[in-house]
Amino acid sequence: MSDHLELLPAVDVAGGQAVQLVQGVAGSEKRFGDPLEAALRWQEAGAEWIHLVDLDAAFGRGSNLGIIKKVIRQAKGVNVTKKLSIGSREAYFPGLQDGSIDLIPEYTGVLLQYLNKSATETEPDAVYAALQKALPGTLTVLEKSSAEDKDAVVVTKDTATKYNATSIADLAANCGQLTFGGPPEFKTRPDGIPGLQKTYNCTFKDYKALDAGGPLTVAALKNGDVQAADIFSTDASIWSVSSGFSSDSWKALTPTMILRRASTSRW
């Protein structure tokens, strides 16, 4: 057993800059300049390891891969760890295509929408069959699981009572009075805010980028920073804080079903 504590300094990268998040919230970055210079400062201070994190990839906003590679090449003599929290589909799907990622769990409905924005299939078996046809030739999906996990539009019990709402349709007329919270990509995905607008004529007053139905989203609902949020239907926190309108009532959008694997065709 080691007789000393070893600390690993981190360099988080967003928008090409070394940054620090405030309470882990996307968009709250404080900037500290060139990531390479930050890494070299740690090296000069005696660090033997540096932990590099691409926050843009993690939040589905883009990639700083070129900068990450530059730091690894030029920070000679320093061991670099990489946080492979790959982030959203927009970040990891290209990795499946170029072979840098071999396997990843996925959802049939939203992956089909990602590949074919005009897809109309909604029944699980039809979605799965359409997904198999929509995939690039170098990729394949394995047998789907019977478990389901869907996006749910969640409001607090007080909000549901205030607007006498038991479904998304009930809430639609009052969306303009509400701020919606969810992961950054939900704002633009066809099965996210655009789908709500198209299907229910529901346009929220504002959108607050949070995590993917995690503690930041739950906290924002509890303290009133947002009045509606995207939380997965299998998340027990729905029932502790709110009323959930699942995609069972979101009929124009595709259901999601967990895939056991999505892999390159050599598997």
N, C-alpha and C positions, 0 to 999 in steps of 0.2 A: 504494500500500500504506500502511496506517495505521502511524504511528510510535509508537503507544501501545497498551497492553493494556487492553481494557475488560472489566470484570467485571460479570456480571449477578447481583445478589442474588436469592435464591429465598425464597418463602414457601410451604411445604408445608402443606396443610390436611387435617386428619382430625378427625372428631367435632366440627366447628365451631371447632377451635382450631388455632393455628399450632404445628407440631410438627417434630421432627427424628427420623428413624428411626435405629436403631442397626444399622449394616451392612446397611441396606435391608430389614430383616426386618419383615413385617407384625406389628403388636401390640407393637412395641418402642418406641413413640413416647414421646419426652420433650416435654412440653407447654410452650408459651411464651406462652399467652394469646391475645388477640383478633387474628385475622389482619389486620384493618384497621389496628390499632395497630402491628403489626409492619411492615406496608407503609409506613405513614406515618413510622415511625422511619427506614426506609431512605431515604425521600424527604428527610427533614430532614438526613440525612447526606450528601446530594448525589447520590443515585442517580437516573439518568434512565430506567432500565429496571427492571422487577421481573418475575421469572419465577414464575408462579402454578401450583401443582400440586395437583389434587384427588386425594389419596391414597385416599380411600374409594372413589371411582369406579375408580381404577386397580386396587384390590384386590377389586372387586366387592362392597363392603360397603354401598354407598349413594351419596349425592351431597351435595356442598356447593355446588351451583350457585348458590343464592341468595347465599351469602357471597362467592363468586367475583365475582358481578355487583356486589355492594355495594362490594367493593374497587376494581373497575374504575371504578365511577361516582364514588367519593369520593376516590380518590387522583389528584386533578387534577394535570395537568402531568407525570405519569409514564407512560411507555409500558409496556404490560403484554404479555408473551408468555405464551401458554398452552401447556402440555404436553398434547397430545392423545393421551396414552396412555390410551385410553378405558377399558380394563380388560375386564371379563368381559361375557358375553352379557347378564347382568342390567342392566348399565349401558348398553351400546350399542344393544340392540334397540329400546328406546323411542325412540332417536334416529332409527332407520330409519322408525319409524312416524310421527314428527312432522315428518320431512323435513329435520332438521338433519344427517343423514348420508345420503348418496346410495348409496354402494356399500361393501360389506365382504365379505371372504372368510369362508366359514363351513363348518361340517361338517354333513352331512345328518342323521346319527344323533342327535347331541346336540341339534341345533336342533329336530328332530321331538319329542324328549322334553321340551324346554322348552315347546313349543307344545301338546303333547298328552301329558300324563303317563301316560295309559292306553294309549298306542300299543304294539302288540305286534310290529310288523314288524321283521325282523332282516336279511333279504337286501337287498343294496345297491339293486337296482332297485325293490323293494317299498318300501323306506324313502324313496327319492327320490319315488316316485309319491304316497306318503302325505304327504310334506312339502309337495308342491305343493297338495294339498287343504287342508292345515292352516293355511297362511299366510293372514293377513288379506288382504282383497281389494285393498288398496293396495300390496301387496308381491308380488314375483315372484322366482323363482330362475332363473338362466341354466343352460346345459348343465353338467352335472357333469364333473369331471375323473375320469380312471381311477385316479389316484393315491390311495392309502389311507394314513391316519395315524390310529392308534388309541391309546386310553389303555392303557398296560401297567402292571400291578402288578409292581413291580421289587423284588427283594431281592438282597442280596449273595450271592456264591457260598458264603461260609461259612454264611449263614443257610439257603440252599437245601440244603446238605449236612447241616446240623444236624437239619433236620426232614424230610430225604429227600423234598423237594418239587420237582416239575417242573411243577406247575400250581397254580392258585388253589385248586382242590379239595383238593389235597394239603396245602396250608397251612392250610386252614380250621380244623382242630381246634386249632391253636396260635395263632390270631389274638389271643387274649386275653393272650398273652405279648409282643406286639409293638406298637410305636408306629408309626403310619402318618404319612407326610408328603406334603403336596400343597398345591395352591392353596386358598385359603379356601372357594371355592365347591364344590370337590369333596366337601366334608364333607356337604353337604345335597342335592346334585343327585341325581335318580333314578338316573343312570348312574354315580354315585360310590359313596360309603360306604353309602347306603341300598340300592343295588343289590347290593353285596357281602353285606350282611346278609341280604337277602331271598333271594338266589340260593344262597349258600353257607353261610348261618348263621355268617358270619365277622364277629365283633365285636372290633375292635382295642382294646387296653388304653387307648390315648390317640391323639389326633390333633394333629399339629403343623402349623400354617399356615405354608407356605413360598411359593416362587414356582411358576410353572407348568412344572415339570419342568426348571428352569434350574439355574444354578450353586449356588444355595442348597440345592436338593433333592439334587443330586449330592454336595455336601459333607456334608450331614446323613447320607446313607447311608454315606459313606466313614468318617466319624468315629463312627458308632454312635448319633447323636442319634435317628435313626429306623431301624427295621429293615425297613420296606417303604415304597414310595413310588409315586406316580403320575408316570410319565414317558412321553412320546409314543413310540410304537413306531418312529418313523423317526429318533429321536435316537441318534447313534452312541455317546453316553456310556454307554448301557445295557451295551454289550459291553465297555467298559473297566473297569467297576466291579462288574458284577452279573450276575444271571440274571433274564431278563424273562419274565413270564407274560402274554402279550398277550390281547386280547379275543377271539382265536381260540378260547380255552378259556372265554371269558366269554359263553356262548351265549345266556343269557337277556337280555343287554343289547344295545342296538343298535350295529351297526358304525358307524364314522365314515368319511365320504368327503369330500375337499376339494371345495368349490364354487368355481368360478372367480369368481363374483360373487353377491352378493345385493343386489337393488336395488329402488328404487321403481318402480312400474309404468310410469312415463313413459319409462324407458330402453328 
